[in-house]
Amino acid sequence: MTLLQCVDRQEAERIMEEAREGTFGTHANRHALARKIFRAGYYWTKMESDCYQHIKKCMKCQTYADHINVAPSALHNLTSPWPFSMWGIDVIGPIEPKASNGHRFILVAINYFTKWVEVASYSTVTRSIVVKFIKRDIICRYGLPAHIITDNGTNLNNKMMSELCEQFRITHHNSTPYRPKMNGTIEAANKNIKKIV
């Protein structure tokens, strides 16, 4: 059995901050944060309630937390007949503060069959960057997709994108405007990426 190190209030605050914001920190819920600290070998008597209070003060934890009290809705799955035949593409950002290399946007692509995610960060996401990303990170690695699904952003719906889809005979679909749930697979991937970032 492992002995746990007992800590005082100041050290507990520092440990919670490091576990939540540190190099391998995620903005998890209070139970996950308490378990992470416990596995690291620390303990104090009110650890669970202190983690709860600490997370209540964090804006990122409040923004990206799982909302379990959302009313259930009917599922409408998009089916992909084989791996890498259907991809969803979306942009996350602008992210504040920006990365050390100046990148503020994340371009995310997810395969609907395997749930494999391809991600790249950029300082700006223009239409030419999106087309290069599709050619380099999707077509060259996984072959030609049959379908690409995007939201209605201008950087994802433009003449260059239409020409690319026409050239490679890719069917381009748009998700319903102002309804991110309609493209739930990519939004779920975005949520996980935001938690990590």
N, C-alpha and C positions, 0 to 999 in steps of 0.2 A: 504494500500500500504506500502511496506517495504522500509525503508530508506537504501541507500547503502553508505558504507564508502568509501570516496575518499582517495586514497593513493598516495604517492610520488614515484619517479622512483626506489629507492632502495627497498622499501617495495613491489612494483609491481614485481620486479625481484624475490624476496623471495617467493611471493605468487605463481607466475608462476612455479617456481622450485618445490614448495611443491605440487601444484596441478598436476604436471606432474610426479614427482619422489617420492612423499610421499607414505604413507601407502596405500591409496586407489587410487593412481595415475595410470593413463594409458597413454601410449604414443599415444594420440589421435591427430586428426588434429586441426588446429587453431580455427575453429568454436566451436568444442566440448570443447576445453580448455577454450575459452572465456566464453562459456555458464556455464561451471562448476564454474569458478571464480565468474561470475555474480550471480549464484544461492547461492554461499557461502556468498554473501553480500558485494562484493568489486566492485569498478568501478574506471576507469580513462579514460581520453578522447581518448587516442590512444590504447585502450585495444586490439582490434582485430589485428591491425598491429603489436603491441608488441608481441602478442602471435605468430604471423606468424614468426617474426624475431627470437623469442626464440626457436621455433620448428626447424627452419632451422639449428640451431647450434647443435641440438641433434642427435647423430648418431643412437640411437635406433628408434627415430621417423622416420628418413629417411629410415631405413632398413625395418621396419614393417608397413609402411604406406600403405594405399590402393592405388594401381596403377590403376587408372581408364582409363589410355590411352593405355591399352593393347588391341591389336586387338582381336575382338571376334572370337571364334572358335566353331566348332560344338560340341554339348554336347553328350556324350555317357554315359548314366546313367546305373549303376549297380542296378538292381532291387532286392529287398529283399522281399520275399513273406509274411513274418510275422515278428513280433518284435523279436529281438535278434537272428536271424538266420544267419546274416552275419556281421562280424566284420572286421574292418581295423585296423592294428597295425603298429606303427612307433615309432622311437626314435628321441627325440630332444636333441641336445647337441654335444659337451660339452658346457656348459653354463659358461660364465665368468662374474663376479667372481662367484665362487662356493658358495653354500648355507652354512649357519652357521653349518649345520650338515655334511658338506663335500660332499653333493650330487651335481653332475655335469650333470646328464642326467635325462630326463623325458621320461618315457615309456607311450605312449598314445594309447588308444584303443577307437574306435568310432563305434557305431552300425549304420548300413546303413539305417535301417528302421526308428528308433526313433531319430537318431542323438544324442543319449545319449553318453557321454564321460566318460571314466574311465581313471584316471591318477595316476601314482606313480613315485616318484623320487628315484634315486639310485646313488651311487658313481660310479659304473660301471654297464654296462648292458651286462651281459654274457648270454649264451644260457640257463643255468639253471635258471637264474632270469626270463627270458622271459617265460619259461615253467611254473614256479611257479606262475607268474603273470596271465597267461591264466587260470590255474587251480583254483587259489584262487579268482581272481577278475572278471573272465568271467564265467567259467563253474559253480562254486559253487553258484554264485549270480544269474545268468540268465539262467542257463541250457546249454545244449550242442548246440553249433552253428553248422550250416550246412556247412558254409564257413568261412575261415579266409584269408584275403588279406594282404600281406606284401610287402615291397620293397625287394631288393635283398641283404640286409645286411646279413653278416655271422652269426650274433647273432639271426637273425630271420629265417634263412634257414640253418638247420643243422640236424644231425641225431636225436638228442633229440626231435626236433620239428616234424620231420617226424614220429617218434615213437608215439608221443602224438597224432598226427592227425590220424595215423593208429589205435591206441588203441580206440579212441573215434569216429572213422569214420567221421572225419572232412575233408572236401576238402580244401586243401591249394593252394591258387593262389598267383602268384607273379605279381606285377605291372611291366610295361615296364621299362627297365633300362634307366637311364639318362632322364627320362620323368616324373617328379613328378605330372604333370597335369593329368596323367592317373589315379592317385589315389587322385582325387581332394577333396573328402570328408575328408580324413584324413589330407591332406595338409591345408585345410581351418581351421580345428580344431587346427592344429599346429600353424597357423598364429595367431589365437585368443589367444592361450596360450602364445605365444611369446610376444604378446602385453601386456598381464597381468604381465608376469614375468619381 
